[in-house]
Amino acid sequence: MGCTSSRDKGDDSTKRIRKPKPWKHSEPITRAQLKQLREEFWDTAPHYGGRKEIWDALRAAAEADLTLAQAIINSAGVIVQNPDLTVCYDERGAKYELPKYVLSEPSNLTRDS
């Protein structure tokens, strides 16, 4: 007799990821300003705790298309709390919070002048 409940066990570590829902920055920003915000976040993120290799994997996933991002997240052992990657954990339980501006562009992005 086979076990019928062993199929599709919806485990959090294999949660399918997606881009964040459309969002708006507090004020219109240019692509250059968005890039600077992202660089500042990634430069300081490891100082908030957690492991550098997980931060590196999260950055690579944030900058990749969804298929590659999913593969990166799965291979790094990242546990996805929110499917848009705004809240994740590593295998040791350390929490990683990503702001939406590193994951997608705001709806009020303006052209660089």
Helices and strands as residue ranges (DSSP letters): G 4-6, G 12-14, E 29-30, H 31-44, G 45-48, H 52-62, H 66-76, E 79-80, E 87-89, E 95-97, H 100-103, E 109-110
